[in-house]
Amino acid sequence: MSTFKKLGLTLGAFALTAGTAGMLATFGAFSSTTSNPGNSFAAGTVVIGDNDGGSALYNLSNQKPGVQTDKCVRVTYTGSLDSTVKLYSSAVTAGGQYVDLAITSGTGTQTNCSDFTPDVSGSSVYSGTLKNFADTYSSYANGLGDNPLAATKWVTNDAVTYRFRVDVQDNNAAQGATTGTHSFTWEAQNQ
């Protein structure tokens, strides 16, 4: 091989090596980063409770017509998410058709209703028979909605006291009738 060719190949190899090294140095010489620190995620809460201490609202026997029984329960919402609250009941046997029920919302803390004050309107949120209430309002989907005063949702620390007034009808067919055990449920769901 001629010296001229050897010199040309040597210079070509040198240029190729220098170019590759220069490219590597160009891409690797500078660097920059940015970050977004301190990210966190926490889910909200839906929490509702009452002041009944886990006991029955009423447990009445040997009732006679003309005797009204008032019992109150205070329902408090402590969740962080605005929620819709609905009231519903478990099933009531046929004897419930002879029990009149009126539910009124207001304020107060005593389960015997001694300090109960009805909301501004003073009207019941429900008035009818116990059986009709349970048949009509049997789950959250068809539950009775009642919000604190003029609010559209329940928010943290909202509270409503409900007075339940029950009495047996003056009807001979009511003799010996029983409602069976049943429960009232307040359920909150955020929307």
C-alpha positions in Angstrom: 0.0 0.0 0.0 1.3 3.4 -0.8 2.2 5.9 1.9 -0.4 8.3 0.6 -3.1 5.7 1.0 -1.9 4.8 4.5 -1.9 8.4 5.5 -5.4 8.8 4.1 -6.7 5.8 6.0 -5.0 7.0 9.2 -6.5 10.5 8.9 -9.9 9.0 8.1 -9.8 6.7 11.2 -8.7 9.6 13.3 -11.5 11.9 12.1 -14.1 9.2 12.7 -12.8 8.5 16.2 -12.6 12.3 17.0 -16.1 12.9 15.7 -17.6 10.0 17.7 -15.8 11.2 20.9 -17.0 14.7 20.2 -20.6 13.6 19.9 -20.4 11.6 23.1 -18.9 14.5 24.9 -21.5 16.9 23.6 -24.5 14.7 24.8 -23.0 13.8 28.1 -21.4 17.1 29.1 -24.6 19.0 30.2 -27.5 17.8 32.4 -30.6 19.3 34.1 -33.5 18.0 36.1 -36.5 19.3 37.9 -38.8 17.6 40.4 -42.2 18.1 42.1 -41.6 17.0 45.8 -44.0 16.6 48.6 -46.9 15.0 46.7 -49.6 13.2 48.8 -53.1 11.9 48.5 -55.8 11.5 51.1 -59.3 10.3 50.6 -62.2 12.2 52.2 -64.6 10.6 54.7 -68.3 10.1 55.1 -69.1 9.6 58.8 -72.5 9.7 60.5 -73.6 8.8 64.0 -76.3 9.3 66.6 -76.7 9.7 70.3 -78.8 6.5 71.0 -75.8 4.6 72.4 -76.7 1.6 70.3 -80.1 1.1 72.0 -83.6 1.0 70.6 -85.4 4.3 70.0 -88.5 2.8 71.6 -89.5 -0.6 72.9 -93.2 -0.3 73.8 -95.6 -3.0 74.9 -99.2 -3.0 76.2 -100.0 0.3 74.5 -103.5 1.7 74.4 -105.1 4.3 72.1 -104.6 8.0 73.0 -101.1 7.6 74.5 -98.4 9.3 72.5 -94.8 8.4 73.1 -92.1 10.8 72.0 -88.5 9.7 71.6 -85.7 11.8 70.1 -82.4 10.9 68.4 -79.7 13.4 67.4 -77.9 12.6 64.2 -74.5 14.2 63.6 -72.4 14.2 60.4 -68.6 14.4 61.0 -67.4 13.4 57.5 -65.2 15.7 55.5 -67.1 15.3 52.2 -70.5 17.1 51.7 -73.1 14.3 51.7 -76.8 13.5 51.1 -78.4 11.8 54.1 -81.5 9.7 53.9 -83.6 8.0 56.5 -85.2 4.6 55.9 -86.6 1.6 57.9 -86.4 -2.1 57.9 -89.5 -4.1 57.3 -92.5 -3.8 59.6 -95.1 -6.5 60.0 -98.8 -5.9 59.4 -99.4 -4.6 62.9 -97.5 -1.5 61.9 -100.6 -0.3 60.0 -102.2 0.5 63.3 -99.3 2.6 64.6 -99.3 6.2 63.8 -95.9 7.8 63.3 -94.9 11.4 63.0 -91.2 12.4 62.5 -90.3 16.0 63.1 -86.8 17.5 62.7 -85.3 20.1 65.0 -82.7 20.6 67.7 -82.1 19.1 71.1 -79.9 16.6 72.8 -82.1 14.6 75.1 -83.5 11.2 74.0 -86.7 11.9 76.0 -87.2 15.1 73.9 -87.4 17.3 76.9 -85.3 20.0 75.1 -86.6 19.4 71.6 -87.4 22.4 69.5 -88.9 21.8 66.0 -87.3 23.5 62.9 -88.7 26.8 61.8 -91.7 25.3 60.0 -92.5 23.0 62.9 -94.1 20.5 60.5 -93.4 16.8 60.4 -91.0 15.4 57.7 -93.2 12.4 57.8 -96.7 11.7 59.1 -98.6 8.4 58.5 -98.5 4.8 59.7 -95.3 3.0 60.7 -95.9 0.3 58.1 -96.4 2.9 55.3 -93.1 4.5 56.3 -91.2 1.2 56.2 -92.9 0.2 52.9 -92.2 3.6 51.3 -88.7 4.3 52.6 -86.9 0.9 52.6 -83.4 1.7 51.4 -81.1 4.6 50.6 -82.4 4.6 47.0 -85.9 5.5 48.1 -85.1 7.0 51.5 -86.5 10.1 53.1 -84.1 13.0 52.6 -84.0 15.8 55.2 -81.2 18.4 55.3 -80.3 20.7 58.2 -82.6 23.7 57.8 -82.3 25.2 54.3 -79.1 23.4 53.4 -78.9 21.2 50.3 -76.3 18.8 51.7 -74.9 17.8 55.1 -71.5 19.2 55.9 -69.0 18.6 58.7 -70.5 19.0 62.1 -74.1 19.3 60.9 -76.6 17.8 63.4 -80.4 17.3 63.3 -82.5 16.0 66.1 -85.5 13.8 65.1 -88.5 13.4 67.3 -90.4 10.2 66.7 -94.0 10.3 67.9 -95.8 7.0 68.0 -99.2 5.9 69.2 -101.6 3.1 68.5 -104.8 3.9 66.6 -108.2 3.7 68.3 -109.2 0.8 66.2 -110.5 -2.6 67.6 -108.4 -4.4 64.9 -105.3 -3.0 66.6 -105.8 -5.2 69.7 -102.8 -7.5 70.2 -101.1 -6.2 67.0 -97.3 -6.1 66.9 -94.9 -4.4 64.5 -92.1 -6.9 65.0 -88.6 -5.5 65.6 -87.5 -2.9 63.1 -84.8 -0.3 62.8 -84.4 3.2 61.5 -81.3 3.9 59.5 -79.7 7.2 58.5 -77.3 6.7 55.6 -74.9 9.3 54.2 -73.4 9.2 50.7 -71.2 11.9 49.2 -72.3 13.1 45.8 
